[in-house]
Amino acid sequence: MKPDTSPEALLRASDVLLVEDFEAMRSVLKGQLLRCGAHRVDTAKDGREATAMLAAKPYGVVMCDYNLGPGKNGQQLLEEARLKGWVGPASVWLMITAEKTSAMVSAAAEDAPDDYLLKPITENLLQARLLKLIERKAALAGIAVAMKAQDWPRALQLCDEQIAAGTRSLAEVLRLKAQLHQKLDDWPRAQAVYESVLQRGPIAWAKLGLAQVRMHGGDLAGARTLLQDTVRDHPQYLEAYDELASVLHEQGEGRQQVAVLERAVHLSPNAAHRQSALGVAALAQGQHDVAAKAFSRAIKLTEHSAVESLEPFLGMARMHTEAGAPGEAQKLLATMTQRYDGPDAQLLAKAETVRALQALGDKAAAARLAAELVGQSADATSDHAADIALRIAETLIEAQQGGEATRLLQHVARNNYDDERLLQRSQRAFDRLGQGTSGGELAAAARREATHAMKDGMQLMADGDPQAALESLRSAKISMPRNARVLLNFAAVAMTVLERHGRSAALEAEVLQSVTTAQALRPRDPRAAELLQQLARWTQDPP
């Protein structure tokens, strides 16, 4: 007999967690959940208890109030649960709130829970929403699992299978399919999906996606028009405000960027990332009162968040330094590094400390810290290491540490010769240093060096000399140790050498190091996962 996979059966089989700070309401809601068909309902009275329970066992359904009293709110709890993998692809998260203001409704929906409900909640409504969500999540679970594993081709295949089978969640599957094409850098197919959806009606997420396609293609004016239409027609769709602000920044429309972000934070004032973005934009425009208010709000909002949020601390520290209070800046940076102990926090705090030391007149200490910082930044390996290095270089320029900034900009240009966005940003920094021409020449030389090395390597492979190809790409790898494309090409050639000449522990280790470094730099690149699988098969069962 086939197992019962109906939504009712899945609800009966699920562990349910109810998070609600008022005891009487907990009792009412638990009773409703049991009468709706749930068999096992655990309860938590606040974010602290819920965190411990989510970490201890998986829950198929979480029903969580937005306001949980002191400590974490429901949004921060959802952020942490997703960050730490406490909720799986088929889990349902239902946010509830008693407040009916537009700001609270926007806040409840901000981190995209599966749904949200306004109190008072009737049993019929709760049951209908729960069963619908469970059915939808179960149908899409395979796609979600593949996406969580970053197996984009498999996830895309599952989307196509769902569409061919006539899924009842067609809109959601199409949205995922378009996003997967973007992850695979197949922008024309992503565009085709978004345009096909928009032929059926003005769907907000499809407009946003098409705007992202336009931005990627350099059509900022087209993206801007789409996003302006979206925020006009869908004024509660907050992601569109964020993207519009990004486009306005790229177009140099700083004051309009601030205005858009102010509208967004008015709609949803409790989103720390957007308050931070407003602070950064306002500070760049010299609107210090707006920036200080936004940074202060963001710092308060992140107090109980598990998501690293450095911008408000860095922005406020810069404001202290520029206001002649570098000591206050250093105190704030110390608070930041106590709250966040990751490498990015440590590096960026040091960069701002260089600025503070320079303002204090301690030029020798500023120079020593700048030199130390450049070495650490150049060794960093993560998907945003280049962005961090560029930001540090920009800060060093402002702190009058031009020599160290130049070294870091050279590192970024050499290792990211194929990333136009980073190269343009590097060029702007070189321009500020008065080295615009030499900066452009450096980027061009790096591109030529890498292109020639890879071309030579591939030609040697085509000529039947993989060993020589390997040495050519190894030279490029030594020269550009943080260039993901060079690292992956080296690994691919090295695997051919292994397959032709047999086991080599040293070369296998070199392949593993190259691929894992490339994967850290570009987590979305499918070649890294493919090469790791190829290496695993080889080491387990070599020919």
C-alpha positions, 0 to 999 in steps of 0.5 A: 500500500502506498503511503498517504501523502495527502496534506492532512496526513503530512500535517498529522505526521509533522512536529509543530512548533508554536511560538507565542509570548502570551500564555492564554493565546498559546493555549488557544492557538495550540487547541486550534492546531490540534483540531486542525489535524496536528498531533504533536504541538510543542510550544515556546514563549519567546525567541530564546526558547524557540531557538533551543527547540529549533536547534534540537529537532526538526519541525515540519510546521512553525507557527510564530508570532512576530512580536515575542517580547524582549529579545528576538522577534519572529523575523529574527528567529526566521532569519536564524532558522534559515541561516543555520538550517533548522527548517528544511525545504519542506518545512512551513513557517507561518507568521502571525501578528495582531497588529493591522498597520501597513508597517506591521503587515510589511514587517511580518512579510519582510523575510518571506515566510510561507504565509502570514495571518492576522489575529484573530485567526479562525480554525477554518482559515488556519486549517485551509492555509496550513493544508495548502502550504503543506501541499505546495511545499511537499510538491516543491521539496525536491527542487528546494533540496537540489537548490540547497545543495547548489545543484542548479542543473538538477533543480532546473530539471525538476522544474521542467518535470513539474511544468510538464506534469501540469503542476498546481504551483506553476507560478512558483515553479516558473519563478524558481526556474527563472532564478535558476537560469540566473544562477547558471548565468543563462540570462537569455533564458531567464529573460524568456521565462520572465517575459512569458509570465508578464504576458499573463499579467503584471506580476511583481516578481517577474517585473523585478526579475526582468529588471535584474536581467536588464541590469546585468546587461547594462541597461540601467535605464530599462531596469529603472523604468521597470522598477519604477512601474513596480513600486507604483503598481505594487507599493508594498513590494519592498524588494523592488525598492531595494533594486531601484535604489541599487540602480539609482546608485549605479546611475549616480542619482544619490539623492533619489536613491535616498528618497526611495529608501526613505519610502521603503523604511517608512513602509517597513521600518524594522528591516535592518539591512534597508536601514543600513542601506539608507544610512550609507546612501544618506552619508554619501550625500552628506545627509548626516542626520538621516544617516545617523538615525538610520544607522542607530536604528539598524544597530538596535535592530541587529542586537538580537539577529544572527545575521551579520550586519556590519554596515551600520557600525562601520557607517556610524564609526566613520561619522564619529571619525569625521565629527572629530571623535575617533575615540568613539569610533574605536569603541563602536568598532570594538563593539562590532567585533565583539558581536561579530567575530567573522573575518570580514568584521575583523578586516573591515574594523581594522580598515576603519581603525586606520582612518581613526588612527590617521584622524588621531594623528598617529600616522605611524600606527595607521601605516603599520595597521594598513600594511598588515591589513593589505596582506590579510585582505589579499589572503582572504578567500570567500565569495565576497573577498574581492568586494571586501578588498576593494572596500578596504582599498577605498577606506585606505585611500580616504585614510591617506594610505595610498601606497597600501591601497595601490597594492590592494587594488593591483591584487584585485585587478589581477585576480578579477580580470574578467569581472567588469563590475569589479574592474570599473570600481577598481578603476574609480579608486585608481582615479581617486589616487591619481593613477587612472592610466596606470590602473587601466593598464594594470587591468589590461595587462592582467587580462592579457596575462591570464588569457594568454596563459589559459589559451596556451594551456588549452592549446597544449591540451589540444596538441596532446601535451597535458603535462605542459598544459598543466605547467602553463596553468600552474604558472597562471595559478601562482600569479593569480591565486585568487582567480576562480577561472584560472583555478578551475581550468588548472583543476580540469587539466590536472584531472586529465593528467591524473587519469592518463598517468595514475595516482599522485597524492600531491597533484590530487591535493593541489586539485582539491585546494584549487577547486575549494578555493574557487568554490569559496570565491564563486559558490554558484559556479557549477564547474567547482561541484562537478570537479569535486565529484570527479575528484571524489570518484577518482580517489575512491576508484581510480582506473 
